[in-house]
């Protein structure tokens, strides 16, 4: 018997005893987790979900938490002063061993559902906090330039929220942004939580032009 399950935005065809690597889950080695998004069951009788198979699940034991092979991302902009950038990335993965495929009764198994590591905080917060009445949030005013600093909102792609984040990180002038190295860009990407935004909107090139003015 086999099943086609979905996790981390990808689909996997699995059978009992299979070992596979999926995007990182919030679970420790030795724990058993259950995948409830089952798209198809196969074997003596094939069952196709619409879109999911009711009551079906795949249970697996967490073997280890690892990092995948390094992926190198190289970008060269011929029309942007021949700028080049190389960046490496290693995806965090969870190694699993499939222990059981359930055709029914998944809701009564008592095994905790597999949850992606990135969504744990949101799930915990949503479960613990009672629902509050929604109140209309006041319109955010455009933040003024930091004392002795530049108006960073002139950079295309930098709105009031990003201006505040940049100021909180000590970035207040065009000259600071214009002097960023590839390592600085990677660090700011992580701190601002906008992967690739700096390169995509050409912040450094824009900052160089504004700093000349």
Backbone as a printed PyTorch tensor [residue, N CA C, xyz], in Angstrom:
tensor([[[  0.8530,  -1.2020,   0.0000],
         [  0.0000,   0.0000,   0.0000],
         [  0.8850,   1.2480,   0.0000]],

        [[  0.4680,   2.2530,  -0.7450],
         [  1.2090,   3.5000,  -0.7550],
         [  0.2330,   4.6670,  -0.6150]],

        [[  0.8120,   5.8380,  -0.3040],
         [  0.0070,   7.0450,  -0.1700],
         [  0.7520,   8.2000,  -0.8040]],

        [[ -0.0060,   9.1800,  -1.2940],
         [  0.5790,  10.4230,  -1.7780],
         [  0.1690,  11.5000,  -0.7830]],

        [[  1.1560,  12.0330,  -0.0760],
         [  0.8620,  13.0320,   0.9560],
         [  1.4690,  14.3790,   0.5800]],

        [[  1.0360,  15.4020,   1.2840],
         [  1.5000,  16.7500,   1.0080],
         [  2.0380,  17.3750,   2.2830]],

        [[  3.2380,  17.9740,   2.1870],
         [  3.8110,  18.7210,   3.3060],
         [  4.8290,  19.7140,   2.7680]],

        [[  4.8930,  20.8890,   3.3690],
         [  5.8340,  21.9080,   2.9270],
         [  5.6210,  22.3520,   1.5000]],

        [[  4.3800,  22.2440,   0.9990],
         [  4.0890,  22.6600,  -0.3700],
         [  4.5200,  21.6570,  -1.4240]],

        [[  4.9770,  20.4640,  -1.0000],
         [  5.4220,  19.4390,  -1.9500],
         [  4.6390,  18.1570,  -1.7200]],

        [[  4.6120,  17.2920,  -2.7410],
         [  3.9150,  16.0080,  -2.6540],
         [  4.9310,  14.8690,  -2.6480]],

        [[  4.6480,  13.8300,  -1.8520],
         [  5.5550,  12.6890,  -1.7320],
         [  4.7440,  11.3880,  -1.8260]],

        [[  5.2450,  10.4550,  -2.6200],
         [  4.6560,   9.1200,  -2.6820],
         [  5.4360,   8.2310,  -1.7170]],

        [[  4.7590,   7.6610,  -0.7110],
         [  5.4510,   6.9140,   0.3400],
         [  4.7850,   5.5660,   0.5930]],

        [[  5.5980,   4.6390,   1.1080],
         [  5.1250,   3.3290,   1.5480],
         [  5.7230,   3.0560,   2.9150]],

        [[  5.2360,   2.0400,   3.6010],
         [  5.7680,   1.6850,   4.9180],
         [  7.2610,   1.4070,   4.8290]],

        [[  8.0220,   2.0030,   5.7770],
         [  9.4650,   1.7780,   5.8180],
         [ 10.2720,   2.7540,   5.0050]],

        [[  9.6380,   3.5780,   4.1710],
         [ 10.3750,   4.5490,   3.3520],
         [ 11.0200,   5.6210,   4.2320]],

        [[ 12.1900,   6.0820,   3.8040],
         [ 12.8690,   7.1930,   4.4610],
         [ 12.8800,   8.3740,   3.4910]],

        [[ 12.4880,   9.5430,   3.9860],
         [ 12.4470,  10.7140,   3.1170],
         [ 12.8400,  11.9600,   3.8860]],

        [[ 13.2000,  13.0030,   3.1280],
         [ 13.5660,  14.3000,   3.6970],
         [ 12.5060,  15.3200,   3.2900]],

        [[ 11.9810,  16.0390,   4.2820],
         [ 10.9570,  17.0550,   4.0230],
         [ 11.4120,  18.3690,   4.6540]],

        [[ 10.7110,  19.4490,   4.3210],
         [ 11.0360,  20.7320,   4.9420],
         [ 10.8570,  20.6290,   6.4470]],

        [[ 11.7050,  21.3450,   7.1850],
         [ 11.8240,  21.1830,   8.6340],
         [ 10.4730,  21.2100,   9.3510]],

        [[ 10.2900,  20.2250,  10.2530],
         [  9.0920,  20.1210,  11.0710],
         [  9.4240,  20.4640,  12.5160]],

        [[  8.4070,  20.8740,  13.2640],
         [  8.5810,  21.1860,  14.6800],
         [  8.4620,  19.8890,  15.4760]],

        [[  9.5160,  19.1080,  15.4880],
         [  9.5140,  17.8250,  16.2070],
         [ 10.9520,  17.4140,  16.4680]],

        [[ 11.1580,  16.6560,  17.5440],
         [ 12.4940,  16.1830,  17.9010],
         [ 12.6930,  14.7640,  17.4020]],

        [[ 13.9650,  14.3650,  17.2760],
         [ 14.2910,  12.9970,  16.8530],
         [ 13.6590,  11.9990,  17.8120]],

        [[ 13.0430,  10.9620,  17.2490],
         [ 12.3850,   9.9410,  18.0620],
         [ 10.8920,  10.1330,  18.1830]],

        [[ 10.4030,  11.3400,  17.9070],
         [  8.9600,  11.6040,  17.9800],
         [  8.2510,  11.0250,  16.7610]],

        [[  6.9720,  10.7230,  16.9380],
         [  6.1350,  10.2650,  15.8270],
         [  5.1550,  11.3680,  15.4710]],

        [[  5.0630,  11.6860,  14.1980],
         [  4.1530,  12.7320,  13.7350],
         [  3.2120,  12.1550,  12.6830]],

        [[  2.1230,  12.8490,  12.4670],
         [  1.1090,  12.3590,  11.5260],
         [  0.8020,  13.4110,  10.4720]],

        [[  0.8390,  12.9940,   9.2120],
         [  0.5040,  13.8580,   8.0830],
         [ -0.9380,  13.5740,   7.6720]],

        [[ -1.7740,  14.5980,   7.7380],
         [ -3.2010,  14.4160,   7.4680],
         [ -3.6360,  14.8570,   6.0710]],

        [[ -2.7290,  15.4890,   5.3310],
         [ -3.0700,  15.9210,   3.9630],
         [ -2.6980,  14.7950,   2.9970]],

        [[ -3.6100,  13.8560,   2.8050],
         [ -3.3890,  12.6980,   1.9420],
         [ -4.1980,  12.8740,   0.6610]],

        [[ -3.5000,  12.8990,  -0.4680],
         [ -4.1570,  13.1620,  -1.7480],
         [ -4.6340,  11.8880,  -2.4270]],

        [[ -3.9630,  10.7610,  -2.1250],
         [ -4.3400,   9.5100,  -2.7780],
         [ -3.8280,   8.3260,  -1.9780]],

        [[ -4.5840,   7.2320,  -2.0060],
         [ -4.1580,   5.9590,  -1.4440],
         [ -4.1470,   4.9300,  -2.5710]],

        [[ -3.1100,   4.1020,  -2.5960],
         [ -3.0200,   3.0800,  -3.6380],
         [ -2.7350,   1.7130,  -3.0360]],

        [[ -3.0000,   0.6880,  -3.8150],
         [ -2.8010,  -0.6840,  -3.3410],
         [ -3.8150,  -1.5760,  -4.0070]],

        [[ -4.4990,  -2.3950,  -3.1980],
         [ -5.5570,  -3.2430,  -3.7480],
         [ -6.6910,  -2.3950,  -4.3360]],

        [[ -6.9120,  -1.2560,  -3.7090],
         [ -7.9560,  -0.3500,  -4.1910],
         [ -7.4160,   1.0710,  -4.1660]],

        [[ -7.5830,   1.7880,  -5.2540],
         [ -7.0840,   3.1580,  -5.3400],
         [ -8.1770,   4.1440,  -4.9220]],

        [[ -7.8130,   5.0500,  -4.0200],
         [ -8.7460,   6.0760,  -3.5620],
         [ -8.1140,   7.4420,  -3.8310]],

        [[ -8.8140,   8.2650,  -4.5870],
         [ -8.3160,   9.5990,  -4.9170],
         [ -9.1210,  10.6310,  -4.1430]],

        [[ -8.4350,  11.5330,  -3.4550],
         [ -9.1080,  12.5430,  -2.6510],
         [ -9.7390,  13.6340,  -3.4810]],

        [[-10.6480,  14.3810,  -2.8250],
         [-11.3110,  15.4750,  -3.5190],
         [-11.3610,  16.7290,  -2.6300]],

        [[-10.2680,  17.4120,  -2.3430],
         [ -8.9080,  17.0680,  -2.7760],
         [ -8.1890,  16.0810,  -1.8540]],

        [[ -8.6860,  15.9010,  -0.5900],
         [ -8.0300,  15.0110,   0.3610],
         [ -8.8700,  13.7690,   0.6120]],

        [[ -8.2110,  12.6840,   1.0290],
         [ -8.9110,  11.4410,   1.3700],
         [ -9.3500,  11.5380,   2.8270]],

        [[-10.6540,  11.4850,   3.0700],
         [-11.1800,  11.6280,   4.4340],
         [-10.6810,  10.4990,   5.3300]],

        [[-10.2090,  10.8980,   6.5090],
         [ -9.8080,   9.9130,   7.5210],
         [ -8.4610,   9.2730,   7.2910]],

        [[ -7.8030,   9.5660,   6.1780],
         [ -6.5150,   8.9330,   5.8710],
         [ -5.3710,   9.7510,   6.4550]],

        [[ -4.2400,   9.0860,   6.7160],
         [ -3.0740,   9.7660,   7.2680],
         [ -1.8360,   8.9070,   7.0640]],

        [[ -0.6960,   9.5540,   7.1750],
         [  0.6010,   8.8520,   7.1470],
         [  1.3200,   9.2000,   8.4420]],

        [[  1.7540,   8.1620,   9.1720],
         [  2.5030,   8.3770,  10.3990],
         [  3.9720,   8.0690,  10.1430]],

        [[  4.8510,   8.8890,  10.7300],
         [  6.2870,   8.7140,  10.5020],
         [  7.0610,   9.0730,  11.7490]],

        [[  8.2020,   8.4280,  11.9150],
         [  9.0940,   8.7090,  13.0350],
         [ 10.1610,   9.7020,  12.5730]],

        [[ 10.4270,  10.7170,  13.4060],
         [ 11.4670,  11.6960,  13.0940],
         [ 12.8250,  11.0650,  13.3960]],

        [[ 13.6610,  10.9390,  12.3680],
         [ 14.9870,  10.3420,  12.5220],
         [ 16.0160,  11.3900,  12.9160]],

        [[ 15.9800,  12.5550,  12.2400],
         [ 17.0000,  13.5750,  12.5150],
         [ 16.5840,  14.9100,  11.9030]],

        [[ 17.1840,  15.9850,  12.4110],
         [ 17.0350,  17.3220,  11.8350],
         [ 18.3750,  17.6730,  11.1880]],

        [[ 18.3900,  17.9590,   9.8930],
         [ 19.6440,  18.1790,   9.1690],
         [ 19.5460,  19.4280,   8.2990]],

        [[ 20.6710,  19.7490,   7.6380],
         [ 20.6870,  20.8040,   6.6280],
         [ 21.0130,  20.1670,   5.2790]],

        [[ 20.3500,  20.6150,   4.2330],
         [ 20.5800,  20.0760,   2.9010],
         [ 21.8800,  20.5910,   2.3120]],

        [[ 22.1680,  20.1570,   1.0900],
         [ 23.3690,  20.6050,   0.3880],
         [ 23.2950,  22.0950,   0.1050]],

        [[ 24.4650,  22.7410,   0.0960],
         [ 24.4980,  24.1860,  -0.1640],
         [ 24.1240,  24.4760,  -1.6160]],

        [[ 23.2450,  25.4470,  -1.7770],
         [ 22.8350,  25.9080,  -3.1100],
         [ 23.4250,  27.3010,  -3.3190]],

        [[ 24.1600,  27.4810,  -4.4080],
         [ 24.7850,  28.7680,  -4.7020],
         [ 23.8950,  29.5610,  -5.6550]],

        [[ 23.6040,  30.7890,  -5.2690],
         [ 22.7690,  31.6750,  -6.0910],
         [ 23.6390,  32.8440,  -6.5600]],

        [[ 23.8470,  32.9530,  -7.8640],
         [ 24.6940,  34.0090,  -8.4220],
         [ 23.8460,  34.9310,  -9.2860]],

        [[ 23.9590,  36.2340,  -9.0180],
         [ 23.1990,  37.2300,  -9.7840],
         [ 24.1710,  38.2440, -10.3790]],

        [[ 24.0230,  38.5050, -11.6580],
         [ 24.8260,  39.5370, -12.3190],
         [ 23.8970,  40.4540, -13.1000]],

        [[ 23.9960,  41.7410, -12.8260],
         [ 23.1590,  42.7220, -13.5170],
         [ 24.0270,  43.5080, -14.4890]],

        [[ 23.9090,  43.1890, -15.7570],
         [ 24.7540,  43.8090, -16.7710],
         [ 24.4900,  45.3030, -16.8880]],

        [[ 23.2240,  45.7020, -16.7020],
         [ 22.8670,  47.1070, -16.8930],
         [ 22.8730,  47.8970, -15.5800]],

        [[ 23.2720,  47.2760, -14.5050],
         [ 23.3340,  47.9540, -13.2150],
         [ 24.7890,  48.0240, -12.7600]],

        [[ 25.6210,  48.6870, -13.5210],
         [ 27.0340,  48.8610, -13.1970],
         [ 27.7500,  47.5260, -13.0680]],

        [[ 27.2680,  46.5280, -13.8230],
         [ 27.8570,  45.1820, -13.8080],
         [ 27.9750,  44.6270, -12.3910]],

        [[ 26.9560,  44.8680, -11.5660],
         [ 27.0050,  44.3800, -10.1870],
         [ 26.8740,  42.8600, -10.1580]],

        [[ 27.5610,  42.2590,  -9.2220],
         [ 27.5260,  40.8060,  -9.0580],
         [ 27.2850,  40.4740,  -7.5960]],

        [[ 26.6180,  39.3230,  -7.3800],
         [ 26.3930,  38.8970,  -6.0070],
         [ 26.2870,  37.3880,  -5.9510]],

        [[ 27.0060,  36.7870,  -5.0270],
         [ 26.9370,  35.3390,  -4.8230],
         [ 26.4490,  35.0750,  -3.4000]],

        [[ 25.4660,  34.2030,  -3.2970],
         [ 24.9030,  33.9110,  -1.9770],
         [ 24.6330,  32.4110,  -1.8670]],

        [[ 25.0200,  31.8230,  -0.7320],
         [ 24.7930,  30.3970,  -0.4970],
         [ 23.6380,  30.1800,   0.4710]],

        [[ 22.9820,  29.0260,   0.3280],
         [ 21.8510,  28.7150,   1.2090],
         [ 21.7960,  27.2070,   1.4520]],

        [[ 21.5480,  26.8180,   2.7080],
         [ 21.3610,  25.4050,   3.0380],
         [ 19.9850,  25.2520,   3.6900]],

        [[ 19.1020,  24.5170,   3.0340],
         [ 17.7400,  24.3360,   3.5110],
         [ 17.7150,  23.4290,   4.7360]],

        [[ 16.9500,  23.8220,   5.7640],
         [ 16.7830,  22.9790,   6.9400],
         [ 15.7520,  21.8970,   6.6430]],

        [[ 16.1070,  20.6510,   6.9210],
         [ 15.2680,  19.5060,   6.5640],
         [ 15.0490,  18.5840,   7.7620]],

        [[ 13.9910,  17.7990,   7.6810],
         [ 13.7130,  16.7650,   8.6750],
         [ 13.7320,  15.4160,   7.9730]],

        [[ 14.4870,  14.4660,   8.5290],
         [ 14.5500,  13.1070,   7.9820],
         [ 13.4990,  12.2610,   8.6880]],

        [[ 12.6510,  11.5830,   7.8990],
         [ 11.5460,  10.7910,   8.4440],
         [ 11.6270,   9.3390,   7.9860]],

        [[ 11.0630,   8.4400,   8.8080],
         [ 10.8810,   7.0490,   8.4050],
         [  9.3920,   6.7220,   8.5510]],

        [[  8.7490,   6.3760,   7.4460],
         [  7.3130,   6.0980,   7.4570],
         [  7.0540,   4.8120,   8.2400]],

        [[  6.1590,   4.8990,   9.2360],
         [  5.8710,   3.7430,  10.0860],
         [  4.5050,   3.1270,   9.8140]],

        [[  3.5500,   3.9490,   9.3580],
         [  2.2040,   3.3980,   9.1310],
         [  1.4090,   4.2970,   8.1990]],

        [[  0.5860,   3.6640,   7.3670],
         [ -0.3380,   4.3850,   6.5010],
         [ -1.7540,   4.0130,   6.9280]],

        [[ -2.5300,   5.0000,   7.3250],
         [ -3.9030,   4.7730,   7.7860],
         [ -4.8880,   5.1190,   6.6780]],

        [[ -5.7590,   4.1790,   6.3730],
         [ -6.7880,   4.4410,   5.3680],
         [ -7.9920,   5.1310,   5.9880]],

        [[ -8.1330,   5.0250,   7.3150],
         [ -9.2520,   5.6590,   8.0190],
         [ -8.8870,   5.8080,   9.4950]],

        [[ -9.6960,   6.5860,  10.2020],
         [ -9.5140,   6.7410,  11.6420],
         [ -8.3640,   7.6290,  12.0560]],

        [[ -7.8820,   8.4790,  11.1610],
         [ -6.7350,   9.3270,  11.4920],
         [ -7.0530,  10.2850,  12.6380]],

        [[ -8.3200,  10.7400,  12.7140],
         [ -8.6750,  11.7120,  13.7410],
         [ -8.7030,  11.1160,  15.1380]],

        [[ -8.6920,   9.7710,  15.2350],
         [ -8.7390,   9.1160,  16.5450],
         [ -7.4060,   8.4570,  16.9110]],

        [[ -6.3560,   8.7010,  16.1250],
         [ -5.0840,   8.0190,  16.3560],
         [ -4.3450,   8.5370,  17.5820]],

        [[ -4.5460,   9.8050,  17.9330],
         [ -3.8690,  10.3810,  19.0880],
         [ -2.4530,  10.8420,  18.8100]],

        [[ -1.9880,  10.7110,  17.5750],
         [ -0.6380,  11.1380,  17.2010],
         [ -0.6920,  12.6050,  16.7690]],

        [[  0.2780,  13.3850,  17.2510],
         [  0.2430,  14.8260,  16.9430],
         [  0.4890,  15.0690,  15.4540]],

        [[ -0.1860,  16.0900,  14.9320],
         [ -0.0590,  16.4220,  13.5180],
         [  1.3010,  17.0450,  13.2360]],

        [[  1.8370,  16.7530,  12.0530],
         [  3.1130,  17.3290,  11.6260],
         [  2.8980,  18.8040,  11.3090]],

        [[  3.7260,  19.6530,  11.9070],
         [  3.6010,  21.0960,  11.7070],
         [  4.9490,  21.6540,  11.2950]],

        [[  4.9640,  22.5150,  10.2890],
         [  6.2030,  23.1380,   9.8430],
         [  6.8110,  23.9900,  10.9370]],

        [[  8.1390,  23.9930,  11.0280],
         [  8.8260,  24.7300,  12.0940],
         [  8.5330,  26.2180,  12.0260]],

        [[  8.3510,  26.7600,  10.8260],
         [  8.1290,  28.1960,  10.6780],
         [  6.7870,  28.6620,  11.1790]],

        [[  5.8170,  27.7390,  11.3410],
         [  4.4720,  28.1500,  11.7470],
         [  4.1590,  27.8170,  13.1850]],

        [[  5.1470,  27.3100,  13.9460],
         [  4.8800,  26.8960,  15.3260],
         [  4.4650,  28.0680,  16.1850]],

        [[  5.1960,  29.1840,  16.1040],
         [  4.8980,  30.3370,  16.9450],
         [  3.4910,  30.8570,  16.6820]],

        [[  3.1300,  30.9020,  15.3940],
         [  1.7970,  31.4020,  15.0390],
         [  0.7170,  30.4850,  15.5650]],

        [[  0.9450,  29.1560,  15.4760],
         [ -0.0490,  28.1900,  15.9530],
         [ -0.2120,  28.3090,  17.4540]],

        [[  0.9390,  28.3920,  18.1810],
         [  0.8960,  28.4760,  19.6360],
         [  0.1840,  29.7400,  20.0770]],

        [[  0.4650,  30.8490,  19.4260],
         [ -0.1590,  32.1120,  19.7840],
         [ -1.6520,  32.0750,  19.5270]],

        [[ -2.0330,  31.5150,  18.3710],
         [ -3.4470,  31.4450,  18.0270],
         [ -4.2250,  30.5640,  18.9720]],

        [[ -3.5930,  29.4790,  19.4690],
         [ -4.2900,  28.5690,  20.3640],
         [ -4.4340,  29.1680,  21.7500]],

        [[ -3.4490,  29.9380,  22.1930],
         [ -3.4440,  30.4240,  23.5630],
         [ -4.2540,  31.7080,  23.7310]],

        [[ -4.2180,  32.5640,  22.7460],
         [ -4.8640,  33.8650,  22.8930],
         [ -6.3370,  33.7980,  22.5100]],

        [[ -7.2400,  34.2790,  23.3820],
         [ -8.6660,  34.2900,  23.0440],
         [ -8.9270,  35.3110,  21.9490]],

        [[-10.0070,  35.0860,  21.2100],
         [-10.3460,  36.0020,  20.1280],
         [-10.7770,  37.3440,  20.6990]],

        [[-10.2130,  38.3990,  20.2030],
         [-10.5590,  39.7410,  20.6600],
         [-11.3190,  40.4550,  19.5570]],

        [[-12.1130,  41.4250,  19.9650],
         [-12.8730,  42.1910,  18.9830],
         [-11.9140,  43.0010,  18.1230]],

        [[-12.1950,  42.9850,  16.8570],
         [-11.3320,  43.7220,  15.9290],
         [-11.6370,  45.2120,  16.0130]],

        [[-10.5850,  45.9760,  16.1660],
         [-10.7440,  47.4290,  16.1960],
         [ -9.9920,  48.0290,  15.0230]],

        [[-10.5660,  49.0380,  14.4660],
         [ -9.9160,  49.6810,  13.3270],
         [ -8.6170,  50.3260,  13.7910]],

        [[ -7.5360,  49.9230,  13.1780],
         [ -6.2280,  50.4680,  13.5540],
         [ -6.0850,  51.8710,  12.9880]],

        [[ -5.5260,  52.7820,  13.7590],
         [ -5.3410,  54.1450,  13.2370],
         [ -4.3460,  54.1380,  12.0980]],

        [[ -4.5440,  55.0300,  11.1630],
         [ -3.6480,  55.1030,  10.0140],
         [ -2.2440,  55.4870,  10.4700]],

        [[ -1.2920,  54.7100,   9.9870],
         [  0.1030,  54.9830,  10.3580],
         [  0.5890,  56.2240,   9.6220]],

        [[  1.1120,  57.1650,  10.3970],
         [  1.6410,  58.3660,   9.7700],
         [  3.0220,  58.0910,   9.2190]],

        [[  3.3520,  58.7640,   8.1630],
         [  4.6780,  58.6040,   7.5620],
         [  5.7250,  59.1050,   8.5480]],

        [[  6.6660,  58.2120,   8.9580],
         [  7.6580,  58.6350,   9.9490],
         [  8.5860,  59.7080,   9.3960]],

        [[  8.9090,  60.6420,  10.2640],
         [  9.8310,  61.7000,   9.8460],
         [ 11.2400,  61.1400,   9.7980]],

        [[ 12.0860,  61.7890,   9.0320],
         [ 13.4760,  61.3410,   8.9470],
         [ 14.1090,  61.4420,  10.3250]],

        [[ 14.9430,  60.4690,  10.6580],
         [ 15.6200,  60.4730,  11.9480],
         [ 16.4700,  61.7230,  12.0630]],

        [[ 16.6620,  62.1600,  13.3230],
         [ 17.4350,  63.3780,  13.5510],
         [ 18.8070,  63.2600,  12.8970]],

        [[ 19.1230,  64.2280,  12.0360],
         [ 20.4060,  64.2130,  11.3510],
         [ 20.4840,  63.2050,  10.2340]],

        [[ 19.3720,  62.5470,   9.9080],
         [ 19.3780,  61.5180,   8.8730],
         [ 18.6780,  61.9690,   7.6110]],

        [[ 18.5760,  61.0370,   6.6560],
         [ 17.9170,  61.3210,   5.3750],
         [ 16.5170,  60.7350,   5.3670]],

        [[ 15.7200,  61.1790,   4.4140],
         [ 14.3760,  60.6380,   4.2370],
         [ 14.4820,  59.3580,   3.3990]],

        [[ 14.6210,  58.2160,   4.0820],
         [ 14.8490,  56.9470,   3.3940],
         [ 13.6470,  56.4920,   2.5740]],

        [[ 12.4760,  57.0970,   2.8230],
         [ 11.2900,  56.7100,   2.0550],
         [ 11.3780,  57.1460,   0.5930]],

        [[ 12.4000,  57.9640,   0.2500],
         [ 12.6020,  58.3490,  -1.1520],
         [ 13.0570,  57.1560,  -1.9950]],

        [[ 13.6320,  56.1490,  -1.3320],
         [ 14.0750,  54.9460,  -2.0480],
         [ 12.8480,  54.1360,  -2.4400]],

        [[ 12.7270,  53.8140,  -3.7080],
         [ 11.5880,  53.0380,  -4.1950],
         [ 11.5630,  51.6820,  -3.5040]],

        [[ 10.4010,  51.3380,  -2.9430],
         [ 10.2730,  50.0550,  -2.2420],
         [ 10.4190,  50.1640,  -0.7410]],

        [[ 10.7820,  51.3750,  -0.2490],
         [ 10.9340,  51.5880,   1.1980],
         [  9.7490,  52.4170,   1.6830]],

        [[  8.8490,  51.7650,   2.4140],
         [  7.6810,  52.4540,   2.9500],
         [  7.8820,  52.8280,   4.4080]],

        [[  6.8380,  53.3580,   5.0480],
         [  6.9440,  53.8010,   6.4470],
         [  7.4120,  52.7000,   7.4000]],

        [[  6.9200,  51.4710,   7.1930],
         [  7.2940,  50.3750,   8.0890],
         [  8.7810,  50.0660,   7.9760]],

        [[  9.2800,  50.0050,   6.7350],
         [ 10.6990,  49.7140,   6.5380],
         [ 11.5830,  50.8550,   7.0230]],

        [[ 11.1170,  52.1000,   6.8680],
         [ 11.8950,  53.2370,   7.3700],
         [ 12.0930,  53.1100,   8.8730]],

        [[ 11.0120,  52.7620,   9.5760],
         [ 11.1020,  52.6210,  11.0400],
         [ 12.0570,  51.4880,  11.4170]],

        [[ 11.9510,  50.3410,  10.6930],
         [ 12.8380,  49.2110,  10.9890],
         [ 14.2990,  49.5860,  10.7530]],

        [[ 14.5450,  50.2870,   9.6480],
         [ 15.9140,  50.6930,   9.3350],
         [ 16.4570,  51.6490,  10.4000]],

        [[ 15.6230,  52.6140,  10.8100],
         [ 16.0610,  53.5570,  11.8360],
         [ 16.3520,  52.8350,  13.1520]],

        [[ 15.5120,  51.8520,  13.4930],
         [ 15.7290,  51.0860,  14.7250],
         [ 17.0420,  50.3100,  14.6710]],

        [[ 17.4640,  49.9340,  13.4490],
         [ 18.7260,  49.2030,  13.2760],
         [ 19.9200,  50.1480,  13.1310]],

        [[ 19.6600,  51.4570,  13.2530],
         [ 20.7480,  52.4260,  13.1800],
         [ 21.0590,  52.9220,  11.7870]],

        [[ 20.2060,  52.5790,  10.8010],
         [ 20.4130,  53.0190,   9.4220],
         [ 19.5500,  54.2620,   9.1930]],

        [[ 20.2000,  55.4060,   9.0290],
         [ 19.4520,  56.6670,   8.9080],
         [ 19.8310,  57.4960,   7.6900]],

        [[ 20.8880,  57.1120,   6.9690],
         [ 21.3370,  57.9310,   5.8340],
         [ 21.4870,  57.0980,   4.5680]],

        [[ 21.4280,  57.8090,   3.4310],
         [ 21.6420,  57.1480,   2.1430],
         [ 23.0760,  56.6140,   2.0550]],

        [[ 24.0170,  57.3500,   2.6370],
         [ 25.4290,  56.9470,   2.5600],
         [ 25.6600,  55.5870,   3.2140]],

        [[ 24.9360,  55.3050,   4.3090],
         [ 25.0910,  54.0110,   4.9790],
         [ 24.6570,  52.8720,   4.0560]],

        [[ 23.5090,  53.0590,   3.4070],
         [ 22.9930,  52.0180,   2.5100],
         [ 23.9040,  51.8660,   1.2960]],

        [[ 24.3860,  52.9900,   0.7630],
         [ 25.2500,  52.9530,  -0.4260],
         [ 26.5420,  52.1910,  -0.1540]],

        [[ 26.9640,  52.1350,   1.1110],
         [ 28.2370,  51.4910,   1.4590],
         [ 28.0740,  50.0280,   1.8640]],

        [[ 26.8510,  49.4850,   1.7900],
         [ 26.6210,  48.0920,   2.1960],
         [ 27.4170,  47.1270,   1.3220]],

        [[ 28.0190,  46.1430,   1.9510],
         [ 28.7090,  45.0540,   1.2510],
         [ 27.7140,  43.9080,   1.0490]],

        [[ 28.0450,  42.9010,   0.2400],
         [ 27.1520,  41.7510,   0.0880],
         [ 26.8010,  41.1030,   1.4250]],

        [[ 27.7690,  41.0820,   2.3670],
         [ 27.4950,  40.5090,   3.6880],
         [ 26.4940,  41.3600,   4.4600]],

        [[ 26.6230,  42.6970,   4.3260],
         [ 25.6740,  43.6040,   4.9860],
         [ 24.2670,  43.3960,   4.4300]],

        [[ 24.1870,  43.2340,   3.1000],
         [ 22.8820,  43.0280,   2.4530],
         [ 22.2380,  41.7500,   2.9680]],

        [[ 23.0160,  40.6610,   3.0660],
         [ 22.4820,  39.3850,   3.5520],
         [ 22.0000,  39.5280,   4.9960]],

        [[ 22.7680,  40.2620,   5.8170],
         [ 22.3840,  40.4550,   7.2210],
         [ 21.1040,  41.2760,   7.3300]],

        [[ 20.9980,  42.3440,   6.5250],
         [ 19.8020,  43.1860,   6.5580],
         [ 18.5800,  42.4340,   6.0250]],

        [[ 18.7870,  41.5620,   5.0170],
         [ 17.6950,  40.7340,   4.5050],
         [ 17.0570,  39.9480,   5.6440]],

        [[ 17.9160,  39.3540,   6.4890],
         [ 17.4190,  38.5410,   7.6030],
         [ 16.7350,  39.4040,   8.6600]],

        [[ 17.3620,  40.5470,   8.9870],
         [ 16.7990,  41.3890,  10.0460],
         [ 15.4870,  42.0430,   9.6360]],

        [[ 15.3660,  42.4250,   8.3650],
         [ 14.1460,  43.0710,   7.8890],
         [ 13.0710,  42.0680,   7.5000]],

        [[ 13.4810,  40.7800,   7.3820],
         [ 12.5420,  39.7140,   7.0110],
         [ 11.9200,  39.9550,   5.6420]],

        [[ 12.7230,  40.5150,   4.7080],
         [ 12.2810,  40.7160,   3.3320],
         [ 13.3580,  40.1680,   2.4090]],

        [[ 13.4050,  38.8480,   2.2600],
         [ 14.4570,  38.2000,   1.4880],
         [ 14.5020,  38.7120,   0.0460]],

        [[ 15.6600,  39.2020,  -0.3700],
         [ 15.8470,  39.6280,  -1.7540],
         [ 15.3150,  41.0050,  -2.0870]],

        [[ 14.6480,  41.6670,  -1.1250],
         [ 14.0190,  42.9570,  -1.4050],
         [ 15.0680,  44.0170,  -1.7590]],

        [[ 16.1840,  43.9880,  -1.0520],
         [ 17.2060,  45.0210,  -1.2530],
         [ 17.7600,  44.9680,  -2.6660]],

        [[ 18.0880,  43.7550,  -3.1300],
         [ 18.6090,  43.6080,  -4.4930],
         [ 17.5170,  43.8570,  -5.5250]],

        [[ 16.3260,  43.3380,  -5.2510],
         [ 15.2370,  43.4240,  -6.2220],
         [ 14.8650,  44.8750,  -6.5320]],

        [[ 14.8660,  45.7300,  -5.5130],
         [ 14.5060,  47.1340,  -5.7120],
         [ 15.7160,  48.0480,  -5.8640]],

        [[ 16.9230,  47.4450,  -5.9250],
         [ 18.1520,  48.2190,  -6.1660],
         [ 18.3380,  49.3490,  -5.1530]],

        [[ 18.2100,  49.0250,  -3.8630],
         [ 18.3500,  50.0530,  -2.8250],
         [ 19.7160,  50.7270,  -2.8840]],

        [[ 20.7650,  49.9170,  -3.0620],
         [ 22.1210,  50.4750,  -2.9980],
         [ 22.3410,  51.4910,  -4.1170]],

        [[ 21.9160,  51.1370,  -5.3610],
         [ 22.0840,  52.0450,  -6.4800],
         [ 21.2860,  53.3290,  -6.2640]],

        [[ 20.0310,  53.1770,  -5.7590],
         [ 19.2220,  54.3630,  -5.4880],
         [ 19.8610,  55.2360,  -4.4140]],

        [[ 20.3820,  54.5950,  -3.3540],
         [ 20.9830,  55.3540,  -2.2520],
         [ 22.2100,  56.1280,  -2.7440]],

        [[ 22.9840,  55.5090,  -3.6570],
         [ 24.1550,  56.2090,  -4.2040],
         [ 23.7340,  57.4670,  -4.9540]],

        [[ 22.6450,  57.3790,  -5.7250],
         [ 22.1780,  58.5420,  -6.4760],
         [ 21.6900,  59.6430,  -5.5240]],

        [[ 20.9120,  59.2480,  -4.4710],
         [ 20.3870,  60.2480,  -3.5450],
         [ 21.5130,  60.8760,  -2.7150]],

        [[ 22.5490,  60.1060,  -2.4030],
         [ 23.6250,  60.6520,  -1.5870],
         [ 24.4710,  61.6570,  -2.3660]],

        [[ 24.4220,  61.5670,  -3.7220],
         [ 25.1510,  62.5350,  -4.5470],
         [ 24.3950,  63.8660,  -4.6370]],

        [[ 23.0660,  63.7830,  -4.4850],
         [ 22.2380,  64.9880,  -4.6770],
         [ 22.5010,  66.0350,  -3.5900]]])
